[in-house]
Amino acid sequence: MTDHHAERFRQITEVLARHGLGFGIGAAGLHRWLPVEHGLLGHEQREEPYTNPEHLRLALEQLGPVFVKFGQVLSTRADLLPEP
């Protein structure tokens, strides 16, 4: 694996961890690049806590257009994600 790929994997794991999606990091086998705990701080704070769907949307937006498209496709799969 090139350094460029390793750096991108690290960026992805950081964004997912920042939004409390660290469980997906282990499932995807990315924990080698960034061991995480659930919900690392570092994203924009607000008065009301973000919901899980909001965290997922924010993470996908931060990761770029390919991930946004992935989120759009994922949103059509009621068997994979709940309605909210």
Protein Blocks (a to p, Z undefined) as FASTA:
>chain_A
ZZklmmmmmmmmmmmmmnopmmmmmmnopmmmoccdehiahiacdfbdcdfklmmmmmmm
mnojklmmmmmmmmmmmklpcfZZ
